[in-house]
Amino acid sequence: MARAEGAHCDPTDLALVAIGESAPTTIFDLHMRSCPSCSAELDALAEVVDLGRAARADRAYAQPPGAVWASVQEAVAAGTPVTASGSSRGGPARGWLVAALVALVLAMIAIALMVLA
């Protein structure tokens, strides 16, 4: 979880902390306290993780209609391509992470709506 002074946390590090696969370091904790952007991103990732863990694996869910998957594919395809800009805000992996999270949230909402129906 190395981080250059003044740089934001690596999106992969944030995701690993959110899912509990990596323990935050002291430097990471200090940065999270002073950076609203990284803190908000970690909170959003943690919320998605909580939603995923709340889904019951032992329950049989109905297959969502094809329109749901079409919506997910459109949302992923509509993502803004990430280009190298010399910024420390992340690279192409960040774009894929955001797209994957959007797809996951949309799929979970669709499943929840079908279960509640």
C-alpha positions as CSV (number, residue, x, y, z in Angstrom):
1,M,0.0,0.0,0.0
2,A,2.8,2.4,-0.9
3,R,1.6,5.9,-1.7
4,A,3.5,8.9,-2.8
5,E,3.2,12.0,-0.7
6,G,0.1,14.0,-1.8
7,A,-1.1,11.1,-4.0
8,H,-4.4,9.4,-3.6
9,C,-4.7,5.7,-2.7
10,D,-4.4,3.1,-5.4
11,P,-7.9,1.9,-6.4
12,T,-6.8,-1.7,-6.1
13,D,-5.6,-1.1,-2.5
14,L,-9.0,0.5,-1.7
15,A,-10.8,-2.5,-3.1
16,L,-8.7,-5.0,-1.2
17,V,-9.2,-3.1,2.1
18,A,-13.0,-2.9,1.4
19,I,-13.3,-6.7,0.9
20,G,-11.0,-7.4,3.9
21,E,-8.2,-9.0,1.8
22,S,-5.7,-6.4,2.9
23,A,-5.1,-4.7,6.3
24,P,-4.8,-0.9,6.1
25,T,-1.4,0.4,7.1
26,T,-0.8,3.4,9.4
27,I,0.0,5.6,6.4
28,F,-3.2,4.4,4.7
29,D,-5.3,5.2,7.8
30,L,-3.7,8.7,8.1
31,H,-4.4,9.4,4.5
32,M,-8.0,8.2,4.8
33,R,-8.6,10.7,7.7
34,S,-7.3,13.6,5.7
35,C,-8.6,12.8,2.2
36,P,-12.4,13.1,1.6
37,S,-12.1,11.7,-1.9
38,C,-10.3,8.4,-1.0
39,S,-12.5,8.1,2.2
40,A,-15.7,8.5,0.1
41,E,-14.4,6.0,-2.5
42,L,-13.6,3.4,0.3
43,D,-17.1,4.0,1.8
44,A,-18.7,3.4,-1.6
45,L,-16.7,0.2,-2.1
46,A,-17.5,-1.0,1.4
47,E,-21.2,-0.4,0.7
48,V,-21.1,-2.6,-2.4
49,V,-19.2,-5.3,-0.4
50,D,-21.9,-5.2,2.3
51,L,-24.7,-5.6,-0.4
52,G,-22.9,-8.5,-1.9
53,R,-22.4,-10.2,1.5
54,A,-26.0,-9.6,2.4
55,A,-27.2,-11.6,-0.6
56,R,-28.1,-15.0,0.5
57,A,-26.0,-17.6,-1.3
58,D,-28.3,-20.4,-0.1
59,R,-31.3,-19.0,-1.9
60,A,-32.3,-19.8,-5.5
61,Y,-32.8,-16.5,-7.4
62,A,-34.7,-16.2,-10.6
63,Q,-32.8,-15.4,-13.8
64,P,-33.3,-11.7,-14.6
65,P,-34.9,-10.9,-17.9
66,G,-32.6,-10.3,-20.9
67,A,-33.4,-6.5,-20.7
68,V,-31.6,-6.3,-17.3
69,W,-28.4,-7.8,-18.8
70,A,-28.7,-5.5,-21.8
71,S,-28.9,-2.5,-19.4
72,V,-25.9,-3.7,-17.5
73,Q,-23.9,-4.1,-20.8
74,E,-25.0,-0.6,-21.9
75,A,-23.9,0.9,-18.6
76,V,-20.5,-0.8,-18.8
77,A,-20.1,0.2,-22.5
78,A,-21.0,3.8,-21.7
79,G,-18.2,4.2,-19.3
80,T,-15.7,6.9,-20.1
81,P,-12.4,5.4,-21.4
82,V,-9.5,6.0,-19.0
83,T,-6.4,7.4,-20.6
84,A,-3.0,8.0,-19.2
85,S,-2.8,11.6,-18.1
86,G,0.2,11.5,-15.7
87,S,-2.3,11.8,-12.8
88,S,-1.8,9.7,-9.7
89,R,-5.6,9.1,-9.6
90,G,-5.2,5.6,-11.0
91,G,-4.9,4.0,-14.4
92,P,-7.0,1.8,-16.6
93,A,-7.6,-0.5,-13.7
94,R,-9.7,2.2,-12.1
95,G,-12.0,2.4,-15.1
96,W,-12.6,-1.3,-15.0
97,L,-13.1,-1.3,-11.3
98,V,-15.8,1.4,-11.6
99,A,-17.5,-0.3,-14.5
100,A,-17.4,-3.6,-12.6
101,L,-18.9,-2.0,-9.5
102,V,-21.7,-0.4,-11.6
103,A,-22.5,-3.7,-13.2
104,L,-22.5,-5.4,-9.8
105,V,-24.8,-2.9,-8.2
106,L,-27.2,-3.0,-11.2
107,A,-27.3,-6.8,-11.1
108,M,-27.9,-6.8,-7.4
109,I,-30.8,-4.3,-7.7
110,A,-32.3,-6.4,-10.4
111,I,-32.1,-9.5,-8.3
112,A,-33.6,-7.7,-5.3
113,L,-36.5,-6.4,-7.3
114,M,-37.2,-9.8,-8.7
115,V,-37.1,-11.4,-5.2
116,L,-39.4,-8.7,-3.8
117,A,-41.9,-9.1,-6.7
